[in-house]
Amino acid sequence: MSQSITKLQGTAIVLMAISPTAMLVVPKNVMNVVEQDAWMSLVLSIAVAAVAAWGLGSFASQAIGGVPYQRWLRGKAGRWVATLGGGLLAAYYYSIASVALHEFISFVSAEVLEYTPKTVLKGVVVLVLMFMAAQGIEATARICVLAMLAMAPLMLLAFVLLLGEMDWHQLLPIADHSWHSVALGGIVPFGWFSESAIILLIAPYMIRQKDAVGSAVNGVLISGSMLLFTVLQSLLVFGPRLVRSMDYAPFELFALIEVGNFFERVEVLFIVFWMATVFLKLGLFFQGAVHLLETTLRMPFRRMPLLAGIGLLLWLDSSTSWPRDMNETLTTSVTTALLFGCNLLLPLLLAALCRLHGRVERSGGDGANE
Amino acid sequence: MNRRMSRTLLPLALMVIVLTGCWDRTELNELSITSATAVDRKGDRWVVSYQVLIPSVVSGASGPMKGGAQLPITVYTTEGPTIREAIYQSTLESPRTLFFSHNRVLIVGEELAKGGLSELIDVYLRNSDSRETVTVLIAKGEGRKILEQLLQIQIIPGDGIRETMKTESENYSALPYVNMYSLAKALTSESNSAVIPEIFISGGAPVTSEEQFNSTTMSSKLKLGKLAILRDGRLVGWLKVRDALGVNFIRNQVKKTVISLGCGQQNEATEGPGHSSSMFAVKLLHSATTIKPVLQGGDEPLRMLVKVKAEGTLLETDCKADLDRQDTIKEMERQLEEEIRSVIRNGFGETQKLQTDIVGFADMIHRRYPKRWREMKKAWSQAYAEIKLETQVDFTLRRLGLTSKSFTKLDEESRGGEE
């Protein structure tokens, strides 16, 4: 792959890695903990996530242009660490792609295509993902930018159309919950913000590796703002209690839009747009898994028949792993722990091992010189 | 390689995208489009009635039905142990599947409302084909009767009922416009109370056939009536229209309304005592209510300071007072302020008798005194019944219309001139 990803494209990729699933999970989850103080949890979460994104971006910016992350790691921390790290991350990206695919199809099945077998729907998505993987990250990055640019006007339109339904008093009383609860409410969103770790994979293909810091931080700030906007909208329209029972609060919100008798049921427009962003997220994570497998195992996973093999695995795994369609797989503490573990702790550990390996090599070199 | 792979994958992906539609395809001629639904309880069974459109009639009519045409709707009822099973029972008698996406109105039966609306609201929040924006009304007796009643002005009765509700809420504001989501929101608020406007058939025999329909005067009409009061999802009482207007003032939901008053002191001042039977009417064009709860220590009851700022225009007057004089206008404003205060007090008093906080004071107290609210919450109904309401109304008469003197006064003056 060539070095062609710009800072804007990097930001859009980080945004698409976070927003689609977070939009679905965060409003209900945060309001379950802190009700009308949900915005405080989110602000806190965004602030901490921005610092984490800065750290991840700084680590990613050390990459060498055109050299894949896993291969760079091999040079910095040794073969075993790189193989283990690459393998773990590949499994992580694959597992998130599988969970997100299951959640996405559950939503499509519940809201739009009730009778179409989910296996067929998943099969269609997997084919698209394979196509995206074959096209490479640059093509996905360009579409991510288009989607990012379309997000703001759509959200603004929804805000204007829902203005009449909003009651600003729903935010009161402010700080009704303890700081402990506010911090607790911020954990799930922070877990999803940690998806900014995808910057580690794309940094080597950025035109300037130093831009990785800006892309990661901007991606977190933009997705955080959008999420904050969505949570506030849900809160102001439905109030904190009703949202807690809603699995898809943002779409319930759009379903209320009615202008006269001629402009209604517009949620389908927002759903279609959201579906496009989910495809991008799935595409990014599937490509992440393929890319890491390719560099770790040194086999051409981006090409047939290996690409078909991993696609088939994803299809079967996603189709058979969940006996029920409840919107819980994205919100369990296991998922949050997995997000923290693979997005924050693993890179932190790898960075520490890189530094240690460097020191050992330097001291070995010094010893040899002596 | 990539290009070759793209060439293989792209057609495959496109082909499957087309195929997925097969399972969920919906043909228009296989659907029964419902424009209104009524739900009630009969013992432990759910009774669901549907007002279903007859598409050929609706599409063929450019306005109200043309002479001798078929009726635009058909109404039928099914029963079942749950709401959804009752709906699916319709497949036993109808060749088409019921389609609720265009359902405009939901009529709740009184019996059902007395037992609780939780299951009904759950159905609306759980299923994607039921819209939360559906207008909710309540009927005494069978909801099916409301669905059977035909409307002349609007070809689809369900649409007509919804529009009537909207028009009333915009121009008279005594009854609030309630849809499923606002009902659910109210019932999950701190006060756990909500309101639903009543609909009933006013007049004689219901208009359900072509013969009755093709007449310039219909024997009966659908009409909005009282306001049903719900506490914890159950019907606990009713408010008259006037009291409902008072409650709407407190809820800050009065957009426009008309207030009629006797000329009172205006006439007495100019014409002497005994001239107070004349009336004047003012259209309220704008109203804004702000409420401040005041919670004092000890056993002092809670006080609510309600401030209403309103303005309007004179629509009609039979009063002889000189409208060019400032003190006449001031007197009219004072009368209007007193009237609004009285409407608010009476309406609020009725809700206190029912111990049901439909005005949302519980939420206001929770917002202003969160710690005290936690203690008060347990016995809120009793505390609500003891609230002291202090109302302050500021009414401004903005316009007098196109003439400053009443025609009665003008007529008297001209007759006086002749003498």
Interface residues (C-beta under 8 A of the other chain):
Chain A: A110 E111 V112 L113 E114 Y115 T116 P117 V120 L121 G123 V124 L127 V128 M130 F131 A134 Q135 G136 H169 L172 P173 D176 F238 G239 R241 L242 S245 M246 E252 A255 L256 E258 N261 E264 R265 R303 M304 L307
Chain B: M1 N2 M5 S6 T8 L9 L10 L12 A13 V16 I17 L19 T20 G21 C22 W23 D24 S101 L125 S128 R131 E132 T133 D159 Y181 A184 K185 T188 S189 D363 M364 H366 R367 R368 P370
